[in-house]
């Protein structure tokens, strides 16, 4: 997908989840979530982006503007 500033943290916190809980729910390690939430962004795969969108019941574009 490329480097971006995502809304992953905002979505996660709105659900009251810890990074580890979100990671377990979408099948990645906690470090992946941490890196996605970092200020500098994170280079992720489209598959992980889709998993997040499905989990949060929204679109990839909404999470990764």
Secondary structure, 3 states (H helix, E strand, C coil): CECCCCCHHHHHHHCCCCHHHHHHHHCCCHHHHHHHHCCCCCCECHHHHHHHHHHHCCCHHHHCC
